Amino acid sequence: MADGGRSDALIVFTPSGKRGRFPIGTPVLQAARALGVDIDSVCGGRAICGRCQVTPSIGDFAKHGITSKPENLGPVTSVEIRYNEKRGLKADRRLSCQTLMQGDCVVDVPPESQVHKQVVRKRAEVRDIKLDPVTKLYYIVVDEPDMHHPSSDLERVYNALSAQWGIDQVTCDLAIMQALQSALRKGEWRITLAVHSRMASKTARITAIWPGFHDRAYGMAVDVGSTTIAAHLCDLSTGEIKSSAGLMNPQIRFGEDLMSRVSYVMMNPGGDKEMTAVVREALNELARQVAGEADVDLADILEVVLVGNPVMHHLMLGIDPTELGGAPFALATGLPVTRPAREFDLELNNGAYVYVLPCIAGHVGADTAGVVLSESPHLSERMMLVVDVGTNAEIVLGNKDRVLACSSPTGPAFEGAQISCGQRAAPGAIERLRIDPETLEPRFKVIGCELWSDEPGFEDEIASTGVTGVCGSAIIEAVAELYLSGVINQDGLFDGAMAAKSPRVIQTGRTFSYVIREGEPLISITQNDVRAIQLAKAALYAGVQLLMDKLELEKVDTIRLAGAFGSHIDVKYAMILGLIPDCDLAHVHSAGNAAGTGARIALLNTEGRDEIEEVVRRIEKIETAVEPMFQQHFIEAMAMPHKTAPFPNLASVVNLPQIKEITPVGADGGEGRERRRRRRG
C-alpha cells in the first residue's frame, strides 16, 4: 500500500509537469504513456533499447505537494543491472520500463529520452527542430502460429503493431511480405519494423523489417544545386547529423547554368535522360560517402528528402525540363512528391522513401521552399527578405501577413565561374581580401590557412596548396574593395590614373586590371570580371526591388543571405556592392545552406512537411520576365551600391567614395580622365 494506506500513488513528470495517480506497481513508462508524457522507447518497454531512461527526483516538492523518497520507486531490477553491465547507465538513471511506482514520486525525463527532442541549431535566431520523423522504428513481439486460431503471419504482425504501439491501418509492399516469415523465425517472433506514416494520409506503411531488435535508422537531407550537391546523413532517432559531404553537380558538363542545360535537352534528344542518370548516380555517390564516413550500412538509410531548383527538381524526377526553358515556364508538377527510393535508382534500403519538397513557381523551386521552411518569413512580425544566392537567385520577401517570391538570373559569376581567376571554394582559394586605400596593396586569406598574406609564416603555411584563385566570397570583397579604394568608380570602370599610384593597376589592352598576386598563376581582377559581378548583382537587386514595389515598401527590416555562397559572404561587402538593399547591418545575417536545413527539418519533423505544403500554396509568385519595371531596376542597380537608391544605414558605417566619372581608355587619346561629383543620398 502507498503512504497513508492508499492503493495508488501520485507521479509528476518534469519538465512537462504532467501528473496523475496510478495503482502501486505501475511501471513508470506505462504511467508516462497514459499521461502523454514524451518518453522514447523503440523496444516497447522490454529493456532492450535503453531510450526510456529517467532520473528520479528526491526531496520535498512543495510546488507539487509531494515528498519524493528513494523507496517510492521500486529497487533496481536484475534487467537494469544486466543492461548497465552491457551498455552502461548513469548513476542517477533508471529504465522507466523497469521502474515500478511504490509511492508518490517526481520523475525527470532528460532531453535525450524524449521522443520529440529539440535538435538545437547553431544559429539561435532560427527555431530548433522538433524531432518527429515520418519513419520510425518499432520493436514488437508477434504471436506464434496456432492451429486452433489460424491467421497469417502478416495479420499477427498488424495485430501486434496495433496492440503494442497503437498503430492501425497498416499496409506494406510485396517485398516485406516476401521477407516476413524468414525474419519472424530468425528473430524467434521478435522483429523490428520501420513504419512510414504521416498524419495527413492517415495510413502507415511498413518499409523495412529486421529479425530481433534493431535501432539503427538514418535519413539523408540533400540539396541538389546547379553547381554543387550537398548531403547530410541524420540519425532519425536523435536528429544528430552523423556526416556530411558535397560534390560538384556532374551535370555541369552539359552546361554551367540552368538554361544551357535546358538548351542541351532541346538540341540533344535523350539529353534529359543523360542528366537524370548522372544526378542520380551523384546521389548514390554521396550516400556512399556519408554512410562510409559514419560507418553506417546503406540498408539502414530509410528516407531521403530532396530539394532543388525547378530544373534540378524535374531532372531528379526524370521529367523533361524543356517547358521550363520558355514562357510561361510551366512545371510538370510542383506538388510534393513521396515515392519509393528505388524509383530514383537509389541504392539504399529496398523500402526507403524519397520526399521532394513542393515547388513554388516555374523558377522558384523546392530549394526555395526549403529556405522558407528554415527561415520562416511567413511567421515573422517584421518584413523579412530572404535571398538564396546561387546560379539562379531565389528571392522571398514578406511577413506573417503576406509573402512574395521570384527568381532572378544571376548566372554562375558569384560561384567563381566566368571570372578570370575564379574557382570553387577549395584549399588554396582566396576567400577574404582587403585593399589598403593609400598604397593599394592587397592582403588576403586563403582557404586552409588561418594567417593573412601579410603575416609572418603565411608562405610556409600555404606551401602545400599555393594560391590558386579567388572563390565567390572573395570576388565580392575584391570588387567592393576596388570601389572603396577608388580603383574603380561607381559604374565599375577602372580608373587608369591609379596605374601611376600603384603597379598593381596595369593596362591590359583598352582596359585595366588589378593584380592581387603575381606569379603562376597570375591572380588579377579584370574589367570583364567586374562587369560579370555587376550583371549578376544587378539582376538580383532588380528582383528584390520588384517585390518591394509590389508590397509598396521603402525598406526591409531584416535580411537573410542563404546558399553555399551566401553563407560565406561578408554581409557588409554584399551591401557595399549593392547585392542587397540598404538595411541595418545588425539585422543582416548569413543563413548558411538554408535549403539544406529546410530539407533536414522535413526529414526530421513530419509537421514541417505539413507546414511547407500549406505555406507554398499561399506564397504569391512574381515572374520577373514579364514585369516591365525589371529592366529599369536592373540598369539602375548596375552602379555601386546603386545609381539612385540611398543607403543611409550603410553610409553610417562605411565611408562611401565620392562619385567620379571616368573617360574610357582611348576616348581622349590618353589613359583615362576622371570627373568628380558629390554622391546623392
C-alpha positions as CSV (number, residue, x, y, z in Angstrom):
1,M,0.0,0.0,0.0
2,A,1.1,3.6,-0.6
3,D,1.7,6.2,2.0
4,G,-1.4,6.7,4.1
5,G,-2.7,3.2,3.2
6,R,-3.7,4.3,-0.4
7,S,-3.6,1.7,-3.1
8,D,-2.4,4.2,-5.7
9,A,0.3,6.8,-5.9
10,L,0.8,10.3,-7.5
11,I,3.5,10.7,-10.1
12,V,4.7,14.0,-11.5
13,F,6.9,14.2,-14.6
14,T,9.2,17.1,-15.2
15,P,9.8,19.2,-17.2
16,S,6.3,18.7,-18.7
17,G,4.5,19.0,-15.3
18,K,2.1,16.2,-16.3
19,R,0.8,14.3,-13.3
20,G,-1.6,11.5,-12.4
21,R,-2.5,8.7,-10.0
22,F,-1.8,5.1,-10.8
23,P,-2.0,1.7,-8.9
24,I,1.0,0.8,-6.9
25,G,3.3,-1.4,-9.0
26,T,2.6,0.5,-12.3
27,P,5.8,0.9,-14.4
28,V,6.8,4.5,-14.8
29,L,6.8,4.1,-18.6
30,Q,3.2,2.9,-18.6
31,A,2.2,5.9,-16.4
32,A,4.1,8.2,-18.8
33,R,2.3,6.9,-21.8
34,A,-1.1,7.1,-20.1
35,L,-0.4,10.8,-19.4
36,G,1.0,11.6,-22.8
37,V,4.5,12.2,-21.4
38,D,7.2,12.4,-24.1
39,I,9.4,9.4,-23.4
40,D,11.1,7.4,-26.1
41,S,11.1,3.7,-26.5
42,V,11.7,1.6,-29.6
43,C,11.6,-1.8,-27.8
44,G,8.1,-1.3,-26.3
45,G,9.2,-1.5,-22.7
46,R,11.4,-4.6,-22.9
47,A,14.6,-3.0,-21.6
48,I,16.5,-3.5,-24.9
49,C,16.8,-0.1,-26.4
50,G,17.6,1.9,-23.2
51,R,15.9,5.0,-24.6
52,C,13.3,5.3,-21.8
53,Q,15.8,6.4,-19.2
54,V,14.6,8.8,-16.4
55,T,16.1,10.4,-13.4
56,P,14.2,10.1,-10.0
57,S,14.0,13.4,-8.3
58,I,14.4,13.1,-4.5
59,G,13.2,15.7,-1.9
60,D,10.3,17.9,-0.9
61,F,8.5,19.5,-3.8
62,A,6.1,22.0,-2.3
63,K,5.0,23.1,-5.8
64,H,3.7,19.6,-6.5
65,G,2.7,18.8,-2.9
66,I,4.9,15.7,-2.9
67,T,7.7,14.3,-0.9
68,S,9.6,12.1,-3.3
69,K,11.6,9.4,-1.4
70,P,14.1,6.8,-2.9
71,E,11.9,4.0,-1.7
72,N,8.8,5.4,-3.5
73,L,10.3,3.8,-6.7
74,G,11.0,0.0,-6.7
75,P,14.5,-1.3,-6.4
76,V,16.8,-1.6,-9.3
77,T,15.9,-4.8,-11.2
78,S,18.2,-7.6,-12.5
79,V,17.2,-6.5,-16.0
80,E,18.6,-3.0,-15.3
81,I,21.7,-4.4,-13.8
82,R,22.3,-6.5,-16.9
83,Y,21.6,-3.5,-19.2
84,N,24.1,-1.4,-17.2
85,E,26.8,-4.1,-17.5
86,K,26.3,-4.4,-21.3
87,R,25.6,-0.8,-22.3
88,G,26.0,1.4,-19.2
89,L,23.6,3.6,-17.2
90,K,24.5,6.9,-15.5
91,A,24.5,6.5,-11.7
92,D,21.3,8.6,-11.3
93,R,19.3,7.0,-14.2
94,R,16.7,4.3,-14.2
95,L,15.0,2.5,-17.1
96,S,11.4,3.7,-16.8
97,C,10.0,0.4,-18.3
98,Q,11.5,-1.5,-15.3
99,T,10.9,1.1,-12.5
100,L,7.7,0.4,-10.6
101,M,5.8,3.1,-8.6
102,Q,5.7,2.3,-4.9
103,G,4.6,5.8,-3.6
104,D,4.3,9.4,-4.6
105,C,7.2,10.4,-6.8
106,V,8.7,13.1,-9.1
107,V,10.5,11.8,-12.2
108,D,12.5,13.9,-14.6
109,V,12.7,13.0,-18.3
110,P,16.1,14.1,-19.7
111,P,16.2,15.6,-23.2
112,E,17.9,12.6,-24.7
113,S,15.0,10.4,-23.5
114,Q,12.3,12.5,-25.2
115,V,10.7,11.3,-28.4
116,H,10.3,14.9,-29.8
117,K,13.8,16.1,-29.0
118,Q,14.8,19.6,-29.8
119,V,17.6,19.3,-32.3
120,V,19.4,22.5,-31.5
121,R,20.7,24.7,-34.4
122,K,23.9,26.7,-34.0
123,R,22.2,29.9,-35.1
124,A,19.9,31.0,-32.2
125,E,17.6,33.1,-34.4
126,V,16.4,30.1,-36.3
127,R,13.9,27.8,-34.5
128,D,15.0,24.4,-33.3
129,I,13.8,21.2,-34.9
130,K,11.3,19.2,-33.0
131,L,12.2,15.6,-33.7
132,D,9.2,13.7,-35.0
133,P,10.3,11.9,-38.2
134,V,7.9,10.3,-40.7
135,T,9.8,7.0,-40.5
136,K,10.2,5.4,-37.1
137,L,11.3,2.0,-35.7
138,Y,9.0,-0.3,-33.7
139,Y,10.1,-3.5,-31.9
140,I,7.3,-6.0,-31.5
141,V,6.7,-9.5,-30.2
142,V,4.4,-11.4,-32.5
143,D,2.2,-14.4,-31.5
144,E,3.4,-17.7,-32.9
145,P,1.1,-19.6,-35.3
146,D,-1.6,-21.6,-33.6
147,M,-3.6,-24.4,-35.2
148,H,-6.6,-23.5,-33.1
149,H,-6.6,-19.8,-34.1
150,P,-5.4,-19.8,-37.7
151,S,-4.2,-16.5,-39.1
152,S,-1.4,-15.4,-41.4
153,D,2.0,-14.1,-40.1
154,L,1.2,-10.7,-41.6
155,E,-2.1,-10.4,-39.8
156,R,-0.5,-11.2,-36.5
157,V,2.2,-8.5,-37.2
158,Y,-0.5,-6.0,-37.8
159,N,-2.3,-7.1,-34.6
160,A,0.9,-6.7,-32.7
161,L,1.6,-3.2,-34.0
162,S,-1.9,-2.2,-33.0
163,A,-1.9,-3.8,-29.5
164,Q,1.7,-2.8,-28.6
165,W,2.0,0.6,-30.3
166,G,-1.5,1.7,-31.2
167,I,-0.7,1.8,-34.9
168,D,-3.6,0.8,-37.1
169,Q,-4.5,0.9,-40.8
170,V,-1.1,-0.5,-41.8
171,T,0.0,-1.7,-45.3
172,C,3.2,-3.0,-46.7
173,D,4.9,-3.7,-50.1
174,L,5.3,-7.1,-51.6
175,A,9.0,-7.2,-50.6
176,I,8.0,-7.0,-46.9
177,M,5.6,-9.9,-47.3
178,Q,8.4,-11.9,-49.0
179,A,10.9,-11.3,-46.2
180,L,8.4,-11.6,-43.3
181,Q,8.4,-15.3,-42.5
182,S,12.2,-15.6,-42.5
183,A,12.6,-12.6,-40.3
184,L,10.0,-13.8,-37.8
185,R,11.5,-17.2,-37.4
186,K,15.1,-15.9,-37.3
187,G,14.1,-13.4,-34.6
188,E,12.1,-16.0,-32.7
189,W,8.9,-14.0,-33.2
190,R,10.6,-10.8,-32.2
191,I,11.1,-8.3,-35.0
192,T,11.8,-4.6,-35.6
193,L,9.8,-2.7,-38.2
194,A,10.3,0.6,-39.9
195,V,7.0,2.3,-40.4
196,H,6.5,5.3,-42.6
197,S,3.5,7.3,-41.5
198,R,2.1,10.8,-42.0
199,M,-1.0,12.1,-40.1
200,A,-2.2,13.8,-43.3
201,S,-2.5,10.5,-45.1
202,K,-4.0,8.6,-42.0
203,T,-2.2,5.4,-43.2
204,A,1.0,3.7,-42.2
205,R,3.3,1.6,-44.3
206,I,5.9,-0.9,-43.2
207,T,9.0,-0.1,-45.2
208,A,11.7,-2.4,-43.6
209,I,11.9,-5.4,-41.3
210,W,14.7,-6.9,-39.2
211,P,14.8,-10.0,-37.1
212,G,15.1,-9.3,-33.4
213,F,15.9,-5.8,-32.0
214,H,17.3,-3.1,-34.4
215,D,17.8,0.5,-33.6
216,R,19.8,2.0,-36.5
217,A,17.6,4.2,-38.7
218,Y,19.0,7.1,-40.8
219,G,17.9,9.6,-43.4
220,M,19.6,11.9,-45.9
221,A,18.7,15.5,-46.4
222,V,20.1,16.6,-49.8
223,D,20.2,20.0,-51.5
224,V,20.7,19.4,-55.3
225,G,22.2,22.7,-56.5
226,S,23.0,23.6,-60.1
227,T,26.7,23.7,-59.2
228,T,27.1,21.6,-56.1
229,I,25.2,18.9,-54.3
230,A,25.3,18.7,-50.5
231,A,24.0,15.9,-48.3
232,H,23.6,15.4,-44.6
233,L,23.2,11.9,-43.0
234,C,21.0,12.2,-39.9
235,D,20.1,9.7,-37.2
236,L,16.3,9.5,-37.3
237,S,16.3,8.6,-33.6
238,T,18.3,11.6,-32.3
239,G,18.3,14.1,-35.1
240,E,22.1,14.2,-35.0
241,I,24.0,14.8,-38.2
242,K,26.3,11.8,-38.4
243,S,28.2,13.0,-41.5
244,S,28.0,15.5,-44.4
245,A,29.5,15.5,-47.9
246,G,29.3,17.5,-51.1
247,L,30.4,17.2,-54.7
248,M,30.2,19.1,-57.9
249,N,27.0,18.5,-59.8
250,P,28.1,16.3,-62.7
251,Q,25.5,18.0,-64.9
252,I,27.9,20.9,-65.3
253,R,29.4,19.2,-68.3
254,F,26.1,19.7,-70.1
255,G,26.1,23.5,-69.2
256,E,27.1,25.8,-66.4
257,D,23.7,27.4,-65.9
258,L,20.2,26.1,-65.9
259,M,19.1,27.5,-69.3
260,S,22.2,26.0,-71.0
261,R,21.1,22.6,-69.6
262,V,17.6,23.0,-70.9
263,S,19.1,24.0,-74.2
264,Y,21.1,20.8,-74.2
265,V,18.0,18.8,-73.8
266,M,16.3,20.7,-76.6
267,M,19.2,20.1,-79.0
268,N,20.1,16.6,-78.0
269,P,17.2,14.0,-77.9
270,G,17.6,11.9,-74.8
271,G,19.7,14.6,-73.1
272,D,17.3,14.8,-70.2
273,K,17.8,11.1,-69.5
274,E,21.5,11.6,-69.5
275,M,21.3,14.3,-66.9
276,T,18.8,12.4,-64.8
277,A,21.2,9.4,-64.8
278,V,24.3,11.4,-63.8
279,V,22.5,13.3,-61.0
280,R,21.1,10.1,-59.6
281,E,24.5,8.5,-59.7
282,A,25.8,11.5,-57.8
283,L,23.2,11.0,-55.1
284,N,24.3,7.4,-54.8
285,E,27.9,8.5,-54.6
286,L,27.0,11.0,-51.8
287,A,25.1,8.2,-50.0
288,R,28.2,6.0,-50.1
289,Q,30.4,8.9,-48.9
290,V,28.2,9.9,-45.9
291,A,27.5,6.3,-45.0
292,G,31.1,5.3,-45.1
293,E,32.2,8.3,-43.0
294,A,29.6,7.5,-40.4
295,D,30.2,3.7,-40.5
296,V,26.5,3.2,-41.5
297,D,25.1,0.4,-43.6
298,L,23.3,1.8,-46.7
299,A,20.5,-0.6,-45.9
300,D,19.9,1.5,-42.7
301,I,19.1,4.6,-44.7
302,L,15.3,4.6,-44.7
303,E,14.4,8.0,-46.1
304,V,15.7,10.8,-48.3
305,V,14.5,14.4,-48.6
306,L,15.4,16.3,-51.7
307,V,15.3,20.0,-52.5
308,G,16.4,21.7,-55.7
309,N,15.5,24.4,-58.2
310,P,12.8,23.5,-60.7
311,V,15.1,22.3,-63.4
312,M,17.0,20.1,-60.9
313,H,13.7,19.0,-59.5
314,H,12.4,17.8,-62.8
315,L,15.6,16.1,-63.8
316,M,15.8,14.3,-60.4
317,L,12.2,13.1,-61.1
318,G,13.1,12.0,-64.6
319,I,10.9,14.7,-66.2
320,D,12.0,16.6,-69.3
321,P,12.6,20.2,-68.3
322,T,12.0,21.7,-71.7
323,E,8.9,23.6,-70.7
324,L,10.9,25.5,-68.1
325,G,13.0,26.9,-70.9
326,G,10.5,29.5,-72.0
327,A,7.3,31.4,-71.0
328,P,5.1,30.5,-69.3
329,F,7.7,28.3,-67.6
330,A,5.2,25.5,-66.8
331,L,6.1,22.9,-64.2
332,A,5.1,19.3,-64.9
333,T,4.4,19.2,-61.2
334,G,5.1,21.5,-58.3
335,L,3.3,19.3,-55.8
336,P,5.2,17.5,-53.0
337,V,6.4,14.1,-54.1
338,T,6.6,10.9,-52.0
339,R,7.9,7.9,-53.9
340,P,10.0,4.8,-53.2
341,A,13.7,5.5,-53.4
342,R,14.1,2.6,-55.8
343,E,12.2,4.6,-58.4
344,F,15.1,7.1,-58.2
345,D,17.6,4.3,-58.7
346,L,18.9,4.9,-55.2
347,E,20.9,2.0,-53.7
348,L,19.6,2.3,-50.1
349,N,17.2,0.1,-48.1
350,N,14.8,-1.5,-50.6
351,G,11.9,0.1,-48.8
352,A,13.3,3.6,-48.4
353,Y,11.2,6.5,-49.4
354,V,12.1,9.8,-51.1
355,Y,10.2,13.0,-50.2
356,V,10.7,16.0,-52.5
357,L,9.5,19.4,-51.2
358,P,7.0,21.3,-53.3
359,C,8.0,23.9,-55.8
360,I,6.7,27.5,-55.6
361,A,6.7,28.5,-59.3
362,G,8.4,27.8,-62.6
363,H,11.7,29.2,-61.5
364,V,11.2,29.2,-57.7
365,G,11.7,25.6,-56.7
366,A,11.8,23.1,-53.9
367,D,15.1,24.6,-52.7
368,T,13.3,27.9,-52.0
369,A,10.6,26.0,-50.2
370,G,13.4,24.6,-48.0
371,V,14.7,28.1,-47.4
372,V,11.2,29.3,-46.4
373,L,10.8,26.3,-44.0
374,S,14.2,27.1,-42.5
375,E,14.0,30.9,-42.2
376,S,10.2,31.3,-41.7
377,P,9.4,34.6,-43.2
378,H,5.8,33.6,-43.1
379,L,6.0,33.6,-39.3
380,S,7.9,36.9,-39.0
381,E,6.4,40.1,-37.5
382,R,8.9,42.2,-39.4
383,M,9.3,42.5,-43.1
384,M,12.0,39.8,-44.0
385,L,14.0,39.5,-47.2
386,V,15.4,36.1,-47.8
387,V,17.8,35.6,-50.8
388,D,19.2,32.2,-51.8
389,V,22.3,33.3,-53.7
390,G,23.3,30.9,-56.4
391,T,23.5,30.4,-60.2
392,N,19.8,31.4,-60.1
393,A,18.9,33.7,-57.2
394,E,15.6,32.9,-55.5
395,I,14.1,35.8,-53.6
396,V,11.4,35.7,-50.9
397,L,10.0,38.9,-49.2
398,G,7.2,39.2,-46.7
399,N,6.0,38.6,-43.2
400,K,3.2,36.7,-41.4
401,D,0.6,38.7,-43.4
402,R,1.8,38.3,-47.0
403,V,4.8,36.5,-48.7
404,L,6.0,37.1,-52.3
405,A,8.7,35.2,-54.2
406,C,10.5,35.5,-57.5
407,S,13.7,34.3,-59.2
408,S,16.4,36.3,-60.9
409,P,19.0,35.0,-63.4
410,T,22.3,35.9,-61.7
411,G,24.4,33.3,-63.5
412,P,27.4,31.5,-62.1
413,A,29.7,34.5,-61.5
414,F,29.1,34.5,-57.7
415,E,30.4,31.0,-57.6
416,G,33.6,31.7,-59.5
417,A,32.6,30.8,-63.0
418,Q,33.1,33.4,-65.8
419,I,35.7,35.1,-63.6
420,S,39.2,35.1,-65.0
421,C,40.8,33.9,-61.7
422,G,37.6,32.4,-60.2
423,Q,37.3,29.0,-58.8
424,R,35.2,27.0,-56.4
425,A,35.8,27.1,-52.7
426,A,38.7,24.7,-52.1
427,P,42.1,24.8,-50.3
428,G,44.3,27.5,-51.9
429,A,41.4,29.7,-53.0
430,I,41.4,33.3,-51.7
431,E,38.3,33.7,-49.5
432,R,38.9,37.2,-47.9
433,L,40.5,40.3,-49.4
434,R,41.4,43.8,-48.2
435,I,43.0,46.7,-50.2
436,D,44.9,49.5,-48.5
437,P,43.2,52.7,-49.8
438,E,46.5,54.6,-49.6
439,T,49.0,52.1,-51.1
440,L,46.5,49.9,-53.0
441,E,48.4,46.9,-51.6
442,P,46.2,43.8,-51.0
443,R,46.1,41.4,-48.1
444,F,44.1,38.2,-48.2
445,K,43.3,34.9,-46.6
446,V,43.1,31.6,-48.4
447,I,41.0,28.5,-47.5
448,G,43.0,26.1,-45.4
449,C,45.2,28.8,-43.7
450,E,44.3,31.0,-40.7
451,L,47.0,33.6,-41.5
452,W,46.6,36.7,-43.6
453,S,49.0,37.1,-46.5
454,D,51.0,39.9,-44.8
455,E,51.5,37.9,-41.6
456,P,54.8,36.1,-40.8
457,G,54.7,32.4,-41.8
458,F,52.0,32.7,-44.4
459,E,54.0,31.4,-47.3
460,D,55.1,28.4,-45.3
461,E,51.5,27.7,-44.3
462,I,50.3,27.6,-47.9
463,A,53.3,25.8,-49.4
464,S,51.3,22.6,-50.0
465,T,48.4,24.3,-51.7
466,G,49.7,27.6,-53.1
467,V,47.3,30.4,-54.0
468,T,45.2,29.0,-56.8
469,G,42.4,31.5,-57.5
470,V,39.6,33.5,-56.0
471,C,36.3,32.0,-54.7
472,G,32.9,33.7,-54.7
473,S,33.0,35.4,-51.3
474,A,36.4,37.0,-52.1
475,I,35.2,38.1,-55.6
476,I,32.5,40.1,-53.9
477,E,35.0,41.6,-51.5
478,A,37.6,42.3,-54.2
479,V,35.1,44.3,-56.3
480,A,33.8,46.1,-53.3
481,E,37.3,46.9,-52.1
482,L,38.3,48.2,-55.5
483,Y,35.4,50.5,-55.4
484,L,36.1,51.7,-51.8
485,S,39.8,52.3,-52.7
486,G,38.9,54.3,-55.8
487,V,40.4,51.8,-58.3
488,I,37.0,51.5,-60.0
489,N,34.2,54.0,-59.9
490,Q,30.5,53.5,-59.0
491,D,29.9,52.4,-62.6
492,G,32.5,49.7,-62.3
493,L,35.0,51.3,-64.6
494,F,38.8,51.1,-63.8
495,D,40.4,54.5,-63.2
496,G,43.5,54.4,-65.3
497,A,45.1,57.2,-63.3
498,M,45.5,54.7,-60.5
499,A,48.2,53.0,-62.5
500,A,50.5,55.9,-61.6
501,K,49.8,55.3,-58.0
502,S,50.4,51.6,-57.8
503,P,52.0,48.9,-60.1
504,R,49.0,46.7,-59.0
505,V,46.9,48.6,-61.6
506,I,48.0,47.5,-65.1
507,Q,46.7,48.3,-68.5
508,T,45.5,45.3,-70.5
509,G,44.6,46.4,-74.0
510,R,41.9,49.0,-73.8
511,T,41.1,48.3,-70.2
512,F,42.9,47.9,-66.8
513,S,43.3,45.1,-64.3
514,Y,44.2,44.9,-60.6
515,V,46.9,42.3,-59.8
516,I,46.3,40.5,-56.5
517,R,49.2,38.2,-56.7
518,E,51.9,37.8,-59.3
519,G,53.5,34.5,-60.3
520,E,51.9,31.3,-61.6
521,P,49.0,31.5,-61.7
522,L,48.7,35.3,-62.1
523,I,45.7,36.3,-60.0
524,S,44.0,39.5,-61.0
525,I,40.6,41.2,-61.3
526,T,39.9,42.3,-64.8
527,Q,37.3,44.8,-66.2
528,N,35.3,41.8,-67.6
529,D,35.3,40.3,-64.1
530,V,33.9,43.5,-62.6
531,R,31.3,43.6,-65.3
532,A,30.2,40.0,-64.7
533,I,29.7,40.7,-61.0
534,Q,27.8,43.9,-61.8
535,L,25.5,42.0,-64.1
536,A,24.8,39.3,-61.5
537,K,24.3,41.7,-58.6
538,A,22.1,44.0,-60.7
539,A,19.8,41.1,-61.7
540,L,19.4,40.1,-58.0
541,Y,18.8,43.6,-56.8
542,A,16.2,44.2,-59.5
543,G,14.3,41.2,-58.4
544,V,14.3,42.4,-54.8
545,Q,13.1,45.8,-55.9
546,L,10.2,44.3,-57.9
547,L,9.0,42.6,-54.8
548,M,9.4,45.7,-52.7
549,D,7.3,47.6,-55.4
550,K,4.6,45.0,-55.1
551,L,4.4,45.4,-51.3
552,E,4.9,49.2,-51.6
553,L,7.9,49.1,-49.4
554,E,10.7,51.7,-49.0
555,K,12.9,49.4,-46.9
556,V,13.1,45.9,-45.4
557,D,13.6,45.2,-41.7
558,T,15.8,42.1,-41.8
559,I,17.8,40.2,-44.5
560,R,18.9,36.6,-44.7
561,L,21.5,35.5,-47.2
562,A,21.2,31.8,-47.9
563,G,23.0,29.3,-50.1
564,A,26.6,27.9,-50.0
565,F,27.8,31.3,-51.4
566,G,25.5,33.4,-49.1
567,S,26.8,31.5,-46.0
568,H,30.4,32.7,-46.6
569,I,29.8,36.2,-47.8
570,D,30.5,39.2,-45.6
571,V,27.2,41.0,-45.4
572,K,28.8,44.4,-45.2
573,Y,30.5,43.8,-48.5
574,A,27.3,42.4,-50.0
575,M,25.7,45.8,-49.2
576,I,28.7,47.9,-50.4
577,L,28.5,46.1,-53.8
578,G,24.7,46.7,-53.9
579,L,23.8,43.0,-53.9
580,I,21.1,43.7,-51.3
581,P,19.1,46.8,-50.4
582,D,20.1,49.1,-47.5
583,C,19.3,47.7,-44.1
584,D,20.6,48.0,-40.6
585,L,23.6,45.7,-40.8
586,A,22.8,44.3,-37.3
587,H,19.7,42.8,-38.9
588,V,21.5,41.2,-41.9
589,H,22.8,37.7,-41.4
590,S,24.1,34.7,-43.4
591,A,21.7,31.8,-43.2
592,G,24.0,29.1,-44.3
593,N,22.7,26.4,-46.5
594,A,19.1,27.2,-45.6
595,A,17.7,25.0,-48.4
596,G,19.6,22.0,-46.9
597,T,18.4,23.0,-43.4
598,G,14.8,23.0,-44.7
599,A,15.3,19.6,-46.2
600,R,16.7,18.4,-42.8
601,I,13.6,19.9,-41.0
602,A,11.3,18.0,-43.4
603,L,13.3,14.8,-42.8
604,L,13.2,15.0,-39.0
605,N,9.8,16.6,-38.5
606,T,6.5,15.4,-40.1
607,E,4.8,18.7,-39.2
608,G,7.5,20.5,-41.2
609,R,6.1,18.8,-44.3
610,D,2.6,19.9,-43.5
611,E,3.8,23.4,-42.8
612,I,5.7,24.0,-46.0
613,E,3.0,22.3,-48.1
614,E,0.4,24.8,-46.7
615,V,2.7,27.9,-46.9
616,V,3.7,27.2,-50.5
617,R,0.1,27.4,-51.6
618,R,-0.3,31.0,-50.3
619,I,3.1,32.4,-51.5
620,E,2.4,34.9,-54.3
621,K,4.7,34.3,-57.3
622,I,6.1,37.2,-59.4
623,E,7.6,36.5,-62.8
624,T,10.4,38.9,-63.4
625,A,10.5,38.1,-67.2
626,V,7.1,39.8,-67.8
627,E,7.5,42.7,-65.4
628,P,8.0,46.0,-67.3
629,M,10.0,47.6,-64.5
630,F,12.6,44.9,-64.2
631,Q,14.9,46.3,-66.9
632,Q,14.8,49.8,-65.4
633,H,15.6,48.4,-61.9
634,F,18.4,46.3,-63.5
635,I,20.1,49.3,-65.2
636,E,20.0,51.4,-62.0
637,A,21.3,48.5,-59.9
638,M,24.5,48.2,-62.1
639,A,26.0,51.0,-60.1
640,M,27.7,50.5,-56.8
641,P,25.9,50.3,-54.5
642,H,23.1,51.7,-56.6
643,K,22.5,54.6,-59.1
644,T,19.6,56.3,-57.3
645,A,18.7,54.4,-54.1
646,P,20.1,56.0,-50.9
647,F,22.0,53.8,-48.5
648,P,21.8,55.7,-45.2
649,N,22.4,52.6,-43.0
650,L,25.5,51.6,-45.0
651,A,26.8,55.2,-45.1
652,S,26.7,55.4,-41.3
653,V,29.3,52.6,-41.0
654,V,31.3,52.9,-44.3
655,N,32.9,55.9,-45.9
656,L,31.5,55.6,-49.5
657,P,33.6,57.2,-52.2
658,Q,32.7,60.4,-54.0
659,I,31.1,59.7,-57.3
660,K,33.6,60.1,-60.1
661,E,33.1,59.7,-63.9
662,I,35.9,58.2,-65.9
663,T,36.6,58.6,-69.6
664,P,37.4,55.2,-71.0
665,V,40.9,54.5,-72.3
666,G,41.4,55.8,-75.8
667,A,38.4,58.1,-75.9
668,D,40.7,61.1,-75.5
669,G,43.9,59.6,-76.6
670,G,45.2,59.2,-73.1
671,E,44.9,56.8,-70.2
672,G,41.5,58.0,-69.0
673,R,40.4,61.0,-67.0
674,E,38.0,61.4,-64.1
675,R,35.4,64.0,-63.1
676,R,34.2,64.0,-59.5
677,R,30.8,65.0,-58.3
678,R,29.0,64.6,-54.9
679,R,27.1,61.4,-54.2
680,R,23.4,61.8,-53.8
681,G,21.6,60.4,-50.7
